[in-house]
């Protein structure tokens, strides 16, 4: 188990725990309740062991698992009003803790695929942040791309929190968006298998360094009879160095003591390293006030809905490929 800090915390220290939740083996909708009960029990037991804990984080897919044969059917989906989410709220109230949870969320339009969603619940049982995954891991994931942008919320101990989900973290643009909105603790919940283990570590570090913010990242752990999931909860300092890193063990708890005020001070006082400021204020020595004109072609084209790579027409995989040759399956579960 990787830990920094203590079991207690103080008024400027954010004590956070990332739970390397065992990858659920889901056979049907009845198994979802089993996971919800386990997650709530883990909130209770972790808070009992760390009385000063401020935030607890669970990985992507910890609630509903990754049974790709049935995961988009109605019975496998939740909404923010589902009783299972009510249980998460009660666990946060009972333990006076903030929690980050995963759900596959039913689309408001039943003719469209579901969303891959993360929520932050505060210690009063209120949903402080609602995020839908912007970059599903295609072609494996069938989720509707998120339509809520990258929200940021006020958290405990001076933190400003944002959540990205798994493959989102491979896009530096999303981390920059969170930081641009004031995020100083960027949380990443993931259900990656081992194909991208190294890249997971690199991007957790670069997202921190390029934006001068903490990153707190946690992945599922264990084997689900298809893939192996690597765990390796990782907490990075705002200079990109790793503060703490877990191993590959299911149920490993990775804790760290963070100081959000130091992020804010670094952003205000650092010079050479202040890349997020310097991006929009280029060359302020040679040009007082800095150059602020957009020089990025892709930013302009993306904003205009005209993003297109020079090799766009040669990209071969751009649909459901071998995973979803007939499209995403929606509606009620087929009768056996």
Residue pairs with C-beta under 8 A, 6 or more apart in sequence:
1 246
1 249
1 252
1 253
1 254
2 233
2 244
2 245
2 246
2 247
2 252
2 254
2 255
3 244
3 253
3 254
3 255
3 256
4 235
4 243
4 244
4 255
4 256
4 257
5 13
5 15
5 255
5 256
5 257
6 15
6 52
6 257
7 49
7 50
7 51
7 52
7 53
8 15
8 51
8 52
9 15
9 52
9 53
9 54
9 157
9 257
11 157
12 157
12 158
12 259
12 260
12 261
13 157
13 257
13 258
13 259
14 54
14 55
14 155
14 156
14 157
14 158
14 159
14 185
14 257
14 258
14 259
14 260
15 50
15 52
15 53
15 54
15 55
15 255
15 256
15 257
15 258
16 53
16 54
16 55
16 56
16 57
16 185
16 216
16 235
16 255
16 256
16 258
17 46
17 50
17 53
17 55
17 56
17 57
17 253
17 254
17 255
18 57
18 216
18 217
18 218
18 233
18 235
18 246
18 253
18 254
18 255
19 42
19 46
19 56
19 57
19 58
19 59
19 62
19 218
19 233
19 251
19 253
20 59
20 218
20 219
20 220
20 221
20 231
20 232
20 233
20 246
20 249
20 250
20 251
20 252
20 253
20 254
21 39
21 42
21 58
21 59
21 62
21 218
21 220
21 221
21 250
21 251
22 220
22 221
22 222
22 250
22 251
23 61
23 65
23 66
23 191
23 220
23 221
23 222
23 223
23 224
23 227
23 229
23 250
24 31
24 34
24 35
24 61
24 62
24 63
24 64
24 65
24 66
24 224
25 31
25 65
25 224
25 225
26 32
26 35
26 64
26 65
26 66
26 67
26 70
26 71
26 76
27 67
28 70
28 75
28 333
29 75
29 76
29 333
31 65
32 63
32 64
32 65
32 76
32 78
32 84
33 84
35 62
35 63
35 64
35 65
36 63
36 84
36 87
36 88
37 87
39 58
39 62
39 63
39 88
39 91
39 101
40 87
40 88
40 90
40 91
42 56
42 58
43 56
43 91
43 92
43 95
43 97
43 99
44 91
44 94
44 95
46 53
46 56
46 253
47 53
47 56
47 95
47 96
47 97
50 255
53 97
53 255
54 97
54 98
54 156
54 157
55 97
55 98
55 99
55 100
55 155
55 156
55 159
55 161
56 97
56 98
56 99
56 100
57 99
57 100
57 187
57 189
57 216
57 218
58 99
58 100
58 101
58 102
58 189
58 218
59 102
59 189
59 190
59 191
59 218
59 219
59 220
60 102
60 116
60 118
60 165
60 166
60 189
60 190
60 191
60 220
61 102
61 191
61 220
62 101
62 102
62 220
63 78
63 84
63 101
63 102
63 103
63 104
64 71
64 76
64 77
64 78
64 102
64 103
64 104
65 71
65 224
66 191
66 224
66 226
66 227
67 76
68 140
68 323
70 76
70 333
71 104
71 142
72 104
72 113
72 114
72 142
72 328
72 329
72 330
73 329
73 330
73 331
73 332
73 333
73 334
74 106
74 110
74 330
74 331
74 332
74 333
75 332
75 333
76 104
76 333
77 104
77 105
77 106
77 114
78 84
78 85
78 103
78 104
78 105
78 106
79 85
79 105
79 106
80 105
80 119
80 127
80 130
82 103
84 103
85 101
85 103
85 119
88 99
88 101
88 119
88 121
89 121
89 125
89 126
89 127
90 125
91 97
91 99
92 98
92 99
92 121
92 122
92 123
92 124
92 125
93 123
93 124
93 125
95 123
96 123
97 123
98 120
98 121
98 122
98 123
98 128
98 155
98 156
99 120
99 121
100 118
100 119
100 120
100 163
100 187
100 189
101 118
101 119
101 121
102 116
102 117
102 118
102 165
102 189
103 117
103 118
103 119
104 114
104 115
104 116
104 117
104 143
105 114
105 115
105 116
105 117
105 132
106 114
107 113
107 114
107 115
107 144
110 330
110 331
111 330
112 144
112 330
113 142
113 143
113 144
113 328
113 330
114 143
114 144
115 132
115 133
115 143
115 144
115 146
116 132
116 133
116 136
116 141
116 143
116 146
116 165
117 130
117 131
117 132
117 133
117 165
118 129
118 131
118 133
118 163
118 165
118 189
119 127
119 129
119 130
119 131
120 127
120 128
120 129
120 153
120 155
120 161
120 163
121 127
121 128
122 128
122 155
123 156
128 153
128 154
128 155
128 161
129 151
129 152
129 153
129 161
129 162
129 163
130 148
130 151
131 146
131 148
131 150
131 151
131 162
131 163
131 164
131 165
132 144
132 145
132 146
132 147
132 148
133 143
133 145
133 146
133 164
133 165
133 166
133 167
133 168
134 145
134 146
134 149
134 150
134 164
134 168
134 171
134 174
135 145
135 167
135 168
135 170
135 171
135 174
136 142
136 143
136 145
136 167
137 166
137 167
139 317
139 319
139 320
139 321
139 322
139 323
139 324
140 323
141 167
142 320
142 323
142 324
142 328
149 177
150 162
150 164
150 174
150 177
150 178
150 181
151 162
151 181
152 160
152 161
152 162
152 178
152 181
152 182
152 183
153 160
153 161
153 162
154 160
154 161
155 161
155 185
157 260
158 184
158 260
158 261
158 264
159 184
159 185
159 258
159 260
160 182
160 183
160 184
160 185
160 260
161 183
161 185
161 187
162 178
162 181
162 183
162 185
162 186
162 187
163 187
163 188
163 189
164 174
164 175
164 178
164 186
164 187
164 188
164 189
165 188
165 189
165 190
166 188
166 189
166 190
166 191
166 192
167 192
168 174
168 188
169 175
169 188
169 190
169 200
169 203
169 204
169 207
169 217
170 196
170 199
170 203
172 203
172 206
172 207
172 210
175 186
175 207
175 210
175 211
175 213
175 215
176 210
176 211
176 276
178 186
178 211
178 213
179 186
179 211
179 212
179 213
179 276
180 276
183 211
183 213
184 213
184 214
184 238
184 260
184 263
184 264
185 213
185 214
185 215
185 216
185 258
185 260
185 263
186 207
186 208
186 211
186 213
186 214
186 215
186 216
187 215
187 216
187 217
188 204
188 207
188 215
188 216
188 217
188 218
189 217
189 218
190 200
190 217
190 218
190 219
190 220
191 219
191 220
191 229
192 200
192 219
192 220
192 229
192 230
193 227
193 228
193 229
193 230
194 227
194 228
194 229
194 230
197 230
197 232
200 217
200 219
200 230
200 232
200 234
201 232
201 234
201 242
201 245
204 215
204 217
204 234
204 236
205 215
205 236
205 240
205 241
205 242
206 240
207 213
207 215
207 236
208 214
208 215
208 236
208 237
208 238
208 239
208 240
209 236
209 238
209 239
209 240
210 275
210 276
211 275
211 276
212 238
212 239
212 263
212 266
212 267
212 270
212 273
212 274
212 275
212 276
213 238
213 263
214 235
214 236
214 237
214 238
214 258
214 260
214 263
215 234
215 235
215 236
216 234
216 235
216 256
216 258
217 233
217 234
217 235
217 236
218 231
218 233
218 234
218 246
218 254
219 229
219 230
219 231
219 232
219 233
220 229
220 231
221 229
221 230
221 231
221 248
221 249
221 250
221 251
221 252
222 228
222 229
222 231
222 250
223 229
230 248
231 246
231 247
231 248
231 249
231 250
231 252
232 245
232 246
232 247
232 248
233 244
233 245
233 246
233 252
233 254
234 242
234 244
234 245
234 246
234 254
235 242
235 243
235 244
235 245
235 254
235 256
235 258
236 242
236 243
237 243
238 262
238 263
238 266
239 266
239 273
243 256
244 254
244 255
244 256
245 254
246 252
246 254
266 273
266 274
267 274
267 276
267 277
278 284
278 290
280 290
280 292
281 289
281 290
281 291
281 292
282 290
282 291
282 292
283 290
283 291
284 290
294 300
298 307
301 307
301 308
309 315
320 326
320 327
320 328
